[in-house]
Amino acid sequence: MKAITVLLAEDHLIVREGLRALLKLEEDIQVVGEAGNGREAVELTVRLRPDVVVMDIAMPSLNGMEATRQILESQPETKVLILSAHSDDAYVALVSAIGAKGYLIKQSAAHVLPEAIRKVHAGKTCFSPIVAKRLSHHQNKAYARGDLRHDSKSTRLTSREVEVLQLVAEGKANKETAQELGISIKTVEKHRQSLMEKLNIHDTAGLTRHAIATGIIESSVQVTIL
């Protein structure tokens, strides 16, 4: 039987090592790659085409939510399983909008992860109980409004705008953002202007607060307000 191929996307090396050791015990699961940030996860998924990506949310450079969106756009056959320490409403709501097949909190028992990988690979969904409860609550509110779509402002931003927003919120200057994304400073400035117009936010501090509120970066991330 062909093993389920898995890519681990987690910025903490010690956590990745633990996950790799855990999955190595499973005969039907094979870890084929590891990524330390969301951008690397997208690149490796395109190159390795794993069956399942186990994705953390809070990662530098490109967060797990935006990485998931880019992966599912370019590699729709790959399933994404979120593994995060957070179960905040903002994160759970975004999961329902983006299309990840599962969401586990890191406090889950060790045996849950391999079984969750098998389920999402088979086309099923798998959510930790607390996440499932929040997701159900969010969907019920959407039904009550007569709107089944997640209508967060963040989902209307382009992928590049989300990338710029995260780097701005992390305190990167325009020059640093341009270097990291491989674009010109002028293009970065245009994206920043577009973000402010779309979000009706007119300063860096406001963009940072929005990034935190919508789960693009963690509230615990140390940021510099320029």
C-alpha positions in Angstrom: 0.0 0.0 0.0 1.3 3.4 -1.0 2.2 5.6 2.0 0.5 8.9 2.6 3.1 11.6 1.9 3.2 14.5 4.4 4.9 17.9 4.5 5.4 19.4 7.9 5.1 23.2 8.1 6.1 24.5 11.5 8.6 27.2 12.5 9.8 25.7 15.7 12.4 23.0 15.0 11.9 21.1 18.2 8.1 20.8 17.4 8.9 19.6 13.8 11.3 17.0 15.2 8.7 15.7 17.6 6.1 15.5 14.8 8.5 13.7 12.5 9.4 11.2 15.2 5.7 10.6 16.0 4.8 10.0 12.3 7.8 7.8 11.7 6.1 5.2 13.9 3.3 5.0 11.3 3.9 2.5 8.5 1.4 4.1 6.2 2.6 7.7 6.6 5.9 9.2 5.2 7.2 12.7 5.9 8.7 13.9 2.7 9.6 17.5 3.6 9.7 20.1 6.3 9.2 23.9 6.1 10.1 26.5 8.6 7.7 29.2 7.3 4.7 29.6 5.1 6.5 30.7 2.0 8.8 27.7 2.2 5.7 25.5 2.7 4.1 26.8 -0.5 7.3 26.3 -2.5 7.9 22.7 -1.2 4.3 21.7 -1.8 4.6 22.7 -5.4 7.8 20.8 -5.8 7.1 17.7 -3.7 3.3 17.5 -4.1 2.6 15.8 -0.8 -0.8 14.2 -0.1 -1.2 16.2 3.1 0.4 19.3 4.5 0.3 19.7 8.3 0.3 23.4 8.7 0.9 25.7 11.7 -0.8 29.1 11.6 1.7 31.4 13.3 4.8 31.4 11.2 7.1 34.3 10.0 7.3 35.7 6.5 4.0 34.1 5.5 1.4 32.8 7.9 -0.2 29.4 7.7 -3.6 30.7 6.6 -2.3 32.5 3.6 0.1 29.7 2.8 -2.9 27.3 2.9 -4.8 29.6 0.5 -2.0 29.6 -1.9 -1.4 25.9 -1.7 -5.1 25.0 -2.3 -5.2 27.4 -5.3 -2.1 25.9 -7.0 -2.3 22.3 -5.7 -6.0 21.5 -5.2 -5.3 17.8 -4.8 -3.2 18.4 -1.6 -5.1 18.3 1.7 -4.2 20.8 4.4 -4.5 19.9 8.1 -4.1 22.9 10.5 -2.2 22.1 13.7 -2.1 25.2 15.9 -1.9 26.2 19.6 -4.8 28.6 19.0 -8.6 28.1 18.6 -9.6 31.7 18.4 -12.7 32.6 16.5 -10.7 34.5 13.9 -8.6 31.5 13.1 -11.5 29.1 13.0 -13.6 31.3 10.8 -10.8 31.6 8.3 -10.4 27.9 8.2 -14.0 27.5 7.2 -13.5 30.1 4.4 -10.1 28.9 3.0 -10.8 25.2 2.7 -8.5 23.4 5.1 -9.8 19.8 5.7 -9.0 19.8 9.4 -7.9 21.8 12.4 -6.3 20.3 15.5 -5.0 22.1 18.5 -1.5 21.2 19.6 -2.8 20.0 23.0 -4.5 17.1 21.3 -3.3 13.6 22.3 -0.4 12.3 20.1 -2.5 9.5 18.6 -4.9 12.0 17.1 -2.5 13.4 14.5 -1.9 10.2 12.4 -5.6 9.4 12.4 -6.4 13.0 11.3 -3.9 12.7 8.5 -5.6 9.5 7.3 -9.1 11.1 7.5 -8.2 14.2 5.5 -6.3 12.2 3.0 -9.5 10.1 2.5 -11.4 13.3 1.8 -13.0 13.6 5.2 -12.8 16.4 7.7 -11.2 16.3 11.2 -11.5 19.0 13.8 -10.6 19.1 17.5 -13.9 19.2 19.6 -13.3 22.8 20.7 -12.6 23.9 17.1 -15.7 22.0 15.8 -17.8 23.8 18.4 -16.5 27.2 17.3 -16.9 26.3 13.6 -20.5 25.2 14.2 -21.2 28.5 16.0 -19.7 30.5 13.2 -21.7 28.6 10.6 -25.0 29.0 12.6 -24.4 32.8 12.7 -23.9 32.7 8.9 -27.2 30.8 8.4 -29.0 33.4 10.6 -27.7 36.2 8.4 -28.6 34.2 5.3 -24.9 34.3 4.3 -22.9 31.1 4.1 -19.8 32.7 3.0 -17.1 34.1 5.3 -17.1 37.7 4.4 -14.0 38.9 6.3 -12.2 41.8 4.7 -9.0 39.7 4.7 -10.6 37.2 2.3 -11.0 40.1 -0.3 -7.3 40.9 -0.2 -5.1 39.4 -2.9 -2.4 36.9 -1.8 0.3 39.5 -2.4 -1.6 42.1 -0.3 -1.8 39.6 2.5 1.9 38.9 2.2 2.7 42.6 2.4 0.3 43.1 5.3 2.0 40.4 7.3 5.4 41.8 6.7 4.2 45.4 7.5 2.6 44.1 10.7 5.9 42.3 11.6 7.6 45.7 11.5 9.4 45.3 8.2 10.3 48.5 6.3 9.4 48.8 2.6 12.9 48.0 1.5 13.0 44.8 3.6 9.5 43.8 2.4 10.6 44.4 -1.2 13.7 42.2 -0.8 11.8 39.4 0.9 9.1 39.3 -1.8 11.4 39.9 -4.7 9.5 43.0 -5.9 10.4 46.7 -6.1 10.0 49.2 -3.3 7.5 51.1 -5.5 5.4 48.0 -5.9 5.4 47.5 -2.1 4.2 51.1 -1.7 1.4 50.5 -4.1 0.3 47.4 -2.2 0.4 49.3 1.1 -1.8 52.0 -0.4 -4.2 49.4 -1.8 -4.4 47.8 1.6 -5.2 51.1 3.3 -7.9 51.9 0.8 -9.5 48.4 0.9 -9.5 48.3 4.7 -10.1 52.0 5.3 -7.1 52.0 7.5 -4.6 54.9 7.2 -1.6 54.1 9.3 0.8 51.2 10.0 -0.5 50.8 13.6 -4.0 50.3 12.2 -2.8 47.7 9.7 -1.0 45.9 12.5 -4.1 45.8 14.7 -6.1 44.5 11.7 -3.5 41.7 11.1 -3.7 40.6 14.7 -7.5 40.8 14.8 -7.9 38.7 11.7 -5.3 36.1 12.7 -2.7 37.1 10.1 -0.1 37.4 12.9 -0.3 36.4 16.6 -1.1 39.0 19.2 2.0 37.7 21.0 4.3 38.5 18.1 6.7 41.3 18.9 6.1 44.0 16.3 7.5 47.5 15.8 5.1 50.3 15.0 6.8 52.6 12.5 
